[in-house]
Amino acid sequence: MRDGNIAMAQARTVAFISNKGGVGKTHLAINLAISFAKNSRRVLLVDTDLGSANADLRLGVSPTTTLLDFYEGRADIGCCLTNTNYGFRLLAGRTGEFALANLADDQIIRLLTAFDGLVRNGGYTDIFFDLGAGISSRVLDFALAADECVIVTTPTNIVHAYSALKACWTRYCSLSETEFFKRKIRIDRRPAFFTNVAFEPQQGPRINFIVNQVENLEEGKKIYLAITKIARKFFYSDDGYWKLHMRYLGGIPVCHELIKNAERQRTPALAMNPYHPFSHAINEVGDMLLARQVIAPGRLKIGFGDRIRCIIENWKHA
């Protein structure tokens, strides 16, 4: 389902979140970036786990400039990008930096505005945002600004996954009440903000699930069905439709030894062993993640920049 002949356009944005640390979110974001890059996608991975970033360590790269340099005014955002050996670029943070971990709202706004420039003018087909663990309002705002939000969970974290889903919806409802949102609705005369797709009743954010560390693929499906069962009452509207887009991308098999070796050698698992079941699963998930974009690339009528401006307005008037 992949197409390497993609016309230059605004990048499609994907945010990876989890309500709990240690579920393998960063590993999945890195390996999916490699999978996309192998199929002629122009990918940028942004490590937005501000203050606790470690994607560079797992990729075995040593960035000369990071988000800290942008924050302190030493470099433009475009100068903070690092090439990797895997066909995509990295915008790295800095581990243990108090300044990055505690940005004020105006500093976050400057960062979001810079990200908007990369999305519009960076020449990428896909930008992945690897967000910090938890469901703080800032993490959720980053996630909801993206075209697609991916919740990463494991078989032992069903409750945390549902909590992340519910938090995304609650925050979306709050953002949809901003004056910016209401102005867009009046101008566009269409009912949806984050999706805005003709003839589709769902109006909320586009939420995807990956279940990591499964014993088999059937277990992953059961976990997703369990989450949707919990969510059924809360996310059904009166007309019987889901209030938001939900999709299961797939399960990733448990492979502790491979991941351990990958961390030790600072080499992504997909590059270490492209024929491992983990790697096959990553490629399958990548196909699922890309499929909706290839089928309907113009379906998001309100883009990343619009959502960023909505979030910024919300912060200014909070």
N, C-alpha and C positions, 0 to 999 in steps of 0.2 A: 504494500500500500504506500510505499514511499516513492517520492519523486524528487530526483536531484535537480531538475530543471525548474527552479523556483524563481519567479520574477522578483526583483528587488522591491521590497515593501516593508512596512512597519513590522518589527519582530513580533512573533507570538510569544507571550510571557506565561511562564509556569512557575508557581510557588510551591515549594515542598515544606510541609509543616508536620509537627507531631505534638501531641499533648504531653509527651513524656520522653526524656532523653534515653539514649541507648537502644533505640529501635532500628538503627541503621539508615536513618534518613540521608545523611551526608554521603554514605557509601552509594546509596541508590541514585542520588542526584548526579554524582560523579560518573558512575557507570552508564547511566542513561545519556549523559552528555557525550560520552565516547560512542555509544551506539548510534546516536543521531549523527555525530560527525562522520562516522564511517559510511553514512548514506548521504553524503554531500550536503548535509545541513550545516549552516554557519552558526555555531553555538557559542554563547557566552554564559559562563557559570559565575554567578555573583554570590559570594559568601557573605550573607547578611546576618550571620550570627554574631552581631557586633560585640566585640570584646572577648569572644570565645571561639573565634574562627580557627578552623584547622584543615580546611580543604587543601591548602597548599602543602601541608605536611603529608597528607595522604596521596598527593600527586607527585611528591618528590621534587617540588620546585621551590625556589627561593626568590620571591618577588622583590624587586628593588624599590618599587613604589606600591603602596596599598591605600585602602580607604582612609587610613590615618593621615597620609600625605594630602589627600583631598580635603579632609576635615580641617587640617591645620593650614591650608592655603598654599602648600608648596607645589601642588600639581593639579592640573585639570583632570576631570574624571577619565578622559580618554587616554591620558598618560599613565594611568594606574593599572593598565591591563597587562597581563602576563601571558605569554605563549606557553602552551604545554606540549608534551610529546604525543598528544592523542588527538590532534586535529581541532581542538577548541581552545578558547581563551578563558582566562580566569581573572576575575576582579576580587582580589583577596582582602580580607580584613586583617586584624592583628590580635593574636591571642594575648589575653591578660592586660589589655589597654583599658584603663578606667574611663578615659575620655570617650572612647567609642561605645562603651557599654552604658554610658549615662548621657547620651546626647539630649540636649534641650529640644523643644518642639521646633524652634526656628532652624536648628541645625538639621533635624530630620527632614524638614521641608526642603532645605537646600539639597539634601541627598536625594529625595524623591524627585525633585525637579531635574537633577542631573541624570537619574535613571531614565526619566522620560525622554531626555535627549538621546540616550543610547538606544532606546527602543525605536525612536523615530528615524534617527540618522546614523546609527552605528553600522548598518549594512548586515545585520544578523537576521537569520530566519527565526531563531529561537533564543530566548534569554531565560535561563533557569535561575530562580532565587532560592537559595538554600537558607531557610529561616531558622532562628533559634527555637528551642523547644518551649512549649507552654502556650497559653492562650491569652496572653496580655493583649490589650487593645492595639498596641503598636505592631505586634506580630500579626494579628488578625487584619489590620489595615493593609500591611504589605501583601498579605495573602489575597485579600479581596480586590486589591488593585490589579492583580494579575488576571489574565484571560482564563487560566485554569488553576485551580488549587488542588494539590495532591496531599491527602492525609495519609501518612505512613503509620502503620500499626503492626502489631504482632498478635499471635493467637492468645497471649496472656494479657492483652491490653484493650479488650473490646470496650470496656467502660470509658477508658481514656479517648478512644477513637470517637465514640458517640459524643462525648463531651466536647471534643474539638469541632465536630459537625454542628452541634447545637450552638456553640459559641460563635461560629462563622455566621450562622443564620441570625442570631441575635444582634451581632454587630452590623450585619448587612441591613437589618431593619432600622437600626439607628441611623446609619448613613443615608438610607433612602428618604429620611425625613429632612435632610438638609435643603436649604433654599436652592443650592446649585442643582441638585437632583430635580427639584420641582420645576426649575426653569428649563432644564433639558427636556422634561416631559412635555411642557407646554410648547416648546419649539419643535420637537420631533413628532409630537402627536402619536407616540407609540408607548405601550404600557410597561416596557421593561427597561431596566437600567443596566445591570451587569450582563444580561444575555441579549435582550432586545432582538429577538428572532421572530420573524413573521410566522404566524400559525402555530407557535409553540406556547402552551399555557404556562410553563414554568418561567418564573420571573427572577429567581434568586441566583446566587453565584453558581458557578460550574464546579462541582466537587467530585473529585476522583479518589478512589481508595487503592492503595497497594498494601497487601498483607505480606510482611516479611517474615522469614524464619519459619515457614510452614513445613510440615513433614511431607506433605504431598499437595498437589494442586487442588484436590477436592476439599482439603481442609481450609484453604484460602477462600473458596467459594462459600463454604459454610459460615466462616467468620463474617464475610460481607453480608450474607443473608441474615445473620443474627443481628448485625448493626441496623439493617433496614427494618427488621421486625420491631426493634426497640423504637426506631424513629417513625414508624408508620403513623401513629396517632398524631404526633407533633407536626409532621411535615405534609400531611394531606390537607388539601383545601376542601371547601364545601362541595365543589363540583367533582371531586374524586381524583383530581390531578395532584401530582407532587408539586410542592411549592418551589422546588429548586432542582437543578440538574444533578443527578447522582449517577456515577458509573464506576464499575469495578474494572480496574486495569489488569489485575492478575496477582498471583502469588509468587513469592521468591523463596526457593527451597533453603532450608537451614544448611549452612556450610561453614561452621565455625573455624575449621582448619584453614580453609581458603582465605577467609577474611583475616584471620590472624596472620597468615603469611603475607597477605597484601599490605597490612599495616606495618609489619616488620620490615618489608622491603620497599615500602613507600611506592608501591605500584598497584594501580587499580586491579581488582579481581578479573574484570573482563579482559584486560590486557595480559594478565598472567596466564590465564587459561580460558581462551575463547570457546573451548568445546565443553566446558564444565556445564552441568545442569543449571547452575546459577547464571551463567552467561546466556544460555538459551532463553531462560526466563526473562532476563533483562531485555533481550532483543524483542521478545513477544510483547512485553509491557510497553516498550518503546513504540512498536507498531500500533498498539491500541491508543497510546497517548497522541500519536500523530494523526490517526485515522480521521478524527472529526475535523481537523484543520484541512486535510487534503480534500475531503468530500465537500466542505463548504467554507472555503478560506475567507469569504467576505461576510460571514454571518454576524460578526460582532460589530454592530453599528456604532456603539459607543466604545471608544478605545481606551487604552491604558492611560493616556494623558487626561482624558475626561474623568476617569475614576480617581486619578491622582489629585486633580483639582477639587473634586468633591471631598476627598479626605482632608486636603489642606484647609478647605473652607470650614469643615467640621472642627478641626483643631483650633482654628483661629477664633471660633465662636463658642468653644467649649467652656 
